[in-house]
């Protein structure tokens, strides 16, 4: 029997090897905000951000965590009755509150039947040691993955998109989390203003030096209602948005330079059509994945082929 060709470490394979069953993340809104929205660091948030782009109908901040979990499970369970779930705290900064309130929300999610663990999306500058103490103890009894929005390894870019933190802060947070034995994920946007191909490829090498377990990539999108949408309308010449073919080539080049053991969770973001200004490729995420694999096969390449 021929073996399946290895192109890259897939997230679904990572989850199945860890849990032994099909696992789905349920996106939750814990009612949090961000320090660059509430005035602590700034207001308005990141220039590209509109949280409506990744908030499904069952992720409603007016509902309890348990209700959001149950609504999400009901959405998937009719098709996959044997599926199990991870509570995914995604909207805004999910470590930005008092420790007791954070613990209350996390623990509430874990009470829902069929929940095997939690995934926490946050900023690198919002991970105090006391919370890491709790997460380390939590990881001894359930699955915990912390995802940091790094977005870029360039401080110039981070300032331009109003992230409010440096790349050094991201390095520190990733290392402190990994030192506790907690799996760490990162989120990166490809094609941010001012970053050319050389910078993007250098970024892959830089991220590979961090103790990351997982990595999410997605293309820069111009979303209605964001500051970046206004910037794009006023100065479109400052943006180099990918065509679909250009993006596929960029992703394949990027994967070649990544450390071979990093698990790749996704390559693109699919925003609601009514919010998306550009680029509109007109394909679903699974179709993009198929195109990336096809291009890797054509190029006879794989994750880490050019990793040094």
Secondary structure, 3 states (H helix, E strand, C coil): CCCCCCCCCEHHHHHHHHHCCCEEEEEECCCCCCCCCCCCCCCCCCCCCCHHHHCCCCCCCCCCHHHHHHHHHHHHHCCCCCCEEEEEECCCCCCCCCHHHHHHHHHHHHCCCCEEEEEEEECCCCCCHHHHHHHHHHCCCCEEEEEEEEECCCHHHHHHCCCCCCHHHHHHHHHHHHHCCCEEEEEEEECCCCCCHHHHHHHHHHHCCCCCCEEEEEECCEECCCHHHHHHHHCHHHCCCCCHHHHHHHHHHHHHHCCCCCEEEECCCCCCCCCEEECCCCCCHHHHHHHHHHHHHHHCCCCCCCCC
